[in-house]
Structures are given as structure tokens and as C-alpha cells.
Amino acid sequence: MKTIVATVASIFLAIGCSSQSPQLPQAADSPPIGSFFVGVDSSKLPEPARSAVLSAEKDIDLVIRGHPPACKDSPDSGESDGGTLHYKCKYYDLTVMRSIYQVGDVYGFIYGPVVTFPDDYPISYVRFYSGKELSALLKQPAGR
């Protein structure tokens, strides 16, 4: 497990030092998969870091599209803050944040994935949604 932490930490260092700017999503409903580890060629990573990064990318992508993660069939725990769920995946912890939130006079939710590798900083893609927009996102068919 320490190998995963060391490799992931070196990935984050390389990402932070990269002169390549992050690739922004082209459309709000379809961010490009793989945009979470910018400048990282996962095929060149040693195992188990390669599997950890690929699995995390897949789960992040699924959650931001409004679907459950692939790492587990059901969450390990949850919170009564609007529906935040916690998953203990093979290589990382995944929090699917869904919390009631207010911006000025506008009520809605903050929603998105937060991935934390062991002994490391979290990677997140959390955004504010109106109740109507989040409801629409979560009702999308799986094939979209």
C-alpha cells in the first residue's frame, strides 16, 4: 500500500509541476474522462498505482455524470446532510458529496466525487447545483 501512496504522491508532484494547463470540460454534462490526472500516462505507471488511477478516473467520471461508482455495489456509510455517501474502494476512499448548500438566497446542493488515496490529499470535482439541475443529472439513464 505504501507503494501506491509513494507513486500517487509522485504523480501529484508531476502534475503540479507540469507546464500543461488542465483540460477543461467542453460541455457541462460530459467532462472528458482522464482529465483528473492531467499529463499522466497511466500506461507507464507501475502496478498497483496504474490500477488505482484507472479505477479512480472511472469512478470520478461516473459520479460526475450522475451515476453510482463502479468500485462497490453499495456505500459503506452515509450522512443525513442531503445524501453524502462514503465508499471504501480497493485503492482509495470515495466520497460522493451531496450536501444541501446555500449561495446567497439560492438553495441547492454541492455534489460530486472526492477521492482520497491512503495518506494523501483528496482529489475532488464538487460543484453547486440547483435542486432541479441535480435531480435531472441523477435521473439520467446509465448509457448517456
Residue pairs with C-beta under 8 A, 6 or more apart in sequence:
1 118
3 46
3 48
3 49
4 48
4 49
4 52
4 91
4 117
4 118
5 117
5 118
5 119
5 120
7 45
7 46
7 49
8 49
8 52
8 53
8 117
8 120
9 120
11 37
11 40
11 45
11 49
11 53
12 120
12 121
14 39
14 40
15 37
15 38
15 39
15 40
18 38
18 39
20 38
20 39
22 35
22 38
23 32
23 35
23 38
24 35
25 31
25 32
25 35
26 32
29 65
29 137
30 65
31 61
31 64
31 125
33 57
33 58
33 61
34 42
34 57
36 56
36 57
36 60
36 123
36 125
37 53
37 56
37 57
40 53
42 50
42 53
42 54
42 57
43 50
45 53
48 91
51 90
51 91
52 90
52 91
52 92
52 117
55 70
55 71
55 89
55 90
55 91
55 92
56 89
56 91
56 92
56 94
56 115
56 117
56 123
58 69
58 70
59 69
59 70
59 71
59 89
59 94
59 113
59 115
60 113
60 115
60 123
60 125
62 68
62 69
62 70
63 69
63 94
63 96
63 112
63 113
63 125
64 112
64 113
64 125
65 137
65 140
65 144
66 137
66 138
66 139
66 140
67 140
67 142
68 96
69 87
69 89
69 94
69 96
69 113
71 87
71 89
71 90
71 94
72 87
72 88
72 89
75 85
75 86
75 87
75 96
76 86
76 87
76 88
77 85
77 86
78 84
78 85
78 86
79 85
79 86
79 99
81 98
81 99
81 100
82 98
82 99
82 100
82 101
82 109
83 98
83 99
84 95
84 96
84 97
84 98
84 99
85 95
85 96
85 98
86 93
86 94
86 95
86 96
87 93
87 94
87 95
87 96
91 117
92 115
92 116
92 117
92 118
93 115
93 116
94 113
94 114
94 115
94 116
95 113
95 114
95 116
95 122
96 111
96 112
96 113
96 114
97 110
97 111
97 112
97 113
97 114
97 124
97 126
98 109
98 110
98 111
98 134
99 109
99 110
99 111
100 107
100 108
100 109
101 107
101 108
101 109
101 110
101 128
102 108
103 128
106 130
107 131
108 128
108 129
108 130
108 131
108 133
108 134
109 128
109 129
109 131
109 134
110 126
110 127
110 128
110 129
111 126
111 127
111 129
111 134
111 137
112 124
112 125
112 126
112 127
113 124
113 125
113 126
114 122
114 123
114 124
114 126
115 122
115 123
115 124
116 122
116 123
129 137
